[in-house]
Amino acid sequence: MSIIWTIIIGLVAGLIAKMLMPGRDPGGFIITILLGIVGAIVATYLGQAIGWYRADEGAGFIGAIVGAVILLAIYRLVRGRSAHS
């Protein structure tokens, strides 16, 4: 059940990341949501590795948003460069 909550939080985090970083995304709305989900999952496992969360805890909502924003920024850099090449 923990992974389902992480995905739901990631979905919302992806939407908020899109609002925090307006502009055209190379992949569109669906990619932004997927990056939010991946951001939440990465934030969960990174937080557990660092010791911020216990093994049975997921990333907090703020951590998921930060993870989503970072992944969205990296995605824009990578896709932007490959689109111009």
Phi, psi and omega in degrees: 000334181298319181293328178294317177296322178299319179293318179295315177297320178297323177299312179293321179297322177296320177295317179292321177300321178296321178290326180285333181237073182293163180129176181279129175259139180300333183257347179087193187295315183296317179297321179298317178295317178298322176294326176296317179295314179296321177300319178294319180293316178296317179298323178296308184288324177293317177297323177291322180293323180283334181104009178286329182235150173286171182297332181263007180258146174264172177295148174290168182298318179296317178299321178294320179295315179299316177299319180293318180296317179297314179295323178295319178296316178296318179299317179297320179296314183292311181291326179295320179291318183287334178288329181275345182280000000 
